[in-house]
Amino acid sequence: IAFTVFLEGAIILVKDPLSQFLKLEEYGFLVFLIPVSVFLMGSIQINNYLIIKNSLFTRLSYLKISQTFLVNGITIVLGLIALGIGLIVGQMVGMMMISAILIFWLFYKFDFKPEYNWQELKRVLKEYQNFPKYDIPATFFSTGTPQSIVLLLGIFFSSTIVGVYALTNRVLLAPIFFVSKSIVDVFREKASRDYHETGSCRGIYVKTLLLLTTISIIPFTVLFFYGDVLFSLIF
């Protein structure tokens, strides 16, 4: 919540140049949805980690499937009804619904009662200070790299070109995200347990790496040689 408020304040200060850079002069108010999406994604991720911690992977798979169909379904419907901002609003509404479902389940399933021990929080922050040091830059680059391509295309090319690229990117990333994210969620729980028990998570790391590599060989090869033909045929 604190970071969302800070980000909203920062965007208020740079709204006009940011809208011009993103070529959103007509829909400049949309930049104010950025902090909201950050908050929603954060709340969803927190609940996902809680589910992983308790090894409720069946529940997690149901939530992943529901999130995919709910967000994309609402996005498509609103996109058809309100061309222009419908896709963005649809994405936000879908994320809000998923976040609300997760929070309700959190209080219902675990009888969650927020209690804060600031001394304990400070101790945990100090003990695990290396996690954000390495995770935040890695996440920033892994997320920012594909997004920066979209921004650059928007500066130099028409919205049609940007739309074609975004469609290709989204279609390709959907199965990759679904498969790899599901495996990674299980990996994190097992790696955390192995590290606490043995002081190393090398075994599960190597096993997961080999599994993902094996799964990716065939689709990557097909897309590398025939991707342009398949996309022009289907879309």
ZINOR-V454608 format. One record per backbone hydrogen bond with DSSP energy under -1.0 kcal/mol. CO is the residue of the C=O (numbers start at 0). NH is the residue of the N-H. If there is no record, write none. Layout:
# ZINOR-V454608
co=CO nh=NH
co=CO nh=NH
This chain:
# ZINOR-V454608
co=0 nh=4
co=1 nh=5
co=2 nh=6
co=3 nh=7
co=4 nh=8
co=5 nh=9
co=6 nh=10
co=7 nh=11
co=8 nh=12
co=9 nh=13
co=13 nh=17
co=14 nh=18
co=15 nh=19
co=16 nh=20
co=17 nh=21
co=18 nh=23
co=26 nh=29
co=27 nh=30
co=28 nh=31
co=29 nh=32
co=30 nh=33
co=32 nh=36
co=33 nh=37
co=34 nh=38
co=35 nh=39
co=36 nh=40
co=37 nh=41
co=38 nh=42
co=39 nh=43
co=40 nh=44
co=41 nh=45
co=42 nh=46
co=43 nh=47
co=44 nh=48
co=45 nh=49
co=46 nh=50
co=47 nh=51
co=48 nh=52
co=49 nh=53
co=50 nh=55
co=51 nh=54
co=54 nh=56
co=55 nh=59
co=56 nh=60
co=57 nh=61
co=58 nh=62
co=59 nh=63
co=60 nh=64
co=61 nh=65
co=62 nh=66
co=63 nh=67
co=64 nh=68
co=65 nh=69
co=66 nh=70
co=67 nh=71
co=68 nh=72
co=69 nh=73
co=70 nh=74
co=71 nh=75
co=72 nh=76
co=73 nh=77
co=74 nh=78
co=75 nh=79
co=76 nh=80
co=77 nh=81
co=81 nh=85
co=84 nh=88
co=85 nh=89
co=86 nh=90
co=87 nh=91
co=88 nh=92
co=89 nh=93
co=90 nh=94
co=91 nh=95
co=92 nh=96
co=93 nh=97
co=94 nh=98
co=95 nh=99
co=96 nh=100
co=97 nh=101
co=98 nh=102
co=99 nh=103
co=100 nh=104
co=101 nh=105
co=102 nh=106
co=103 nh=107
co=104 nh=108
co=105 nh=109
co=116 nh=120
co=117 nh=121
co=118 nh=122
co=119 nh=123
co=120 nh=124
co=121 nh=125
co=122 nh=126
co=123 nh=127
co=127 nh=130
co=128 nh=132
co=129 nh=133
co=130 nh=134
co=131 nh=135
co=133 nh=137
co=134 nh=138
co=135 nh=139
co=136 nh=140
co=137 nh=141
co=138 nh=142
co=139 nh=143
co=140 nh=144
co=142 nh=146
co=143 nh=147
co=144 nh=148
co=145 nh=149
co=146 nh=150
co=147 nh=151
co=148 nh=152
co=149 nh=153
co=150 nh=154
co=151 nh=155
co=152 nh=156
co=157 nh=161
co=158 nh=162
co=159 nh=163
co=160 nh=164
co=161 nh=165
co=162 nh=166
co=163 nh=167
co=164 nh=168
co=165 nh=169
co=166 nh=170
co=167 nh=171
co=168 nh=172
co=169 nh=173
co=172 nh=176
co=173 nh=177
co=174 nh=178
co=175 nh=179
co=176 nh=180
co=177 nh=181
co=178 nh=182
co=179 nh=183
co=180 nh=184
co=181 nh=185
co=182 nh=186
co=183 nh=187
co=184 nh=188
co=185 nh=189
co=186 nh=190
co=187 nh=191
co=188 nh=192
co=189 nh=193
co=190 nh=194
co=191 nh=195
co=192 nh=196
co=193 nh=197
co=194 nh=198
co=200 nh=204
co=201 nh=205
co=202 nh=206
co=203 nh=207
co=204 nh=208
co=205 nh=209
co=206 nh=210
co=207 nh=211
co=208 nh=212
co=209 nh=213
co=210 nh=214
co=211 nh=215
co=212 nh=216
co=215 nh=219
co=216 nh=220
co=217 nh=221
co=218 nh=222
co=219 nh=223
co=220 nh=224
co=221 nh=225
co=222 nh=226
co=225 nh=229
co=226 nh=230
co=227 nh=231
co=228 nh=232
co=229 nh=233
co=230 nh=234
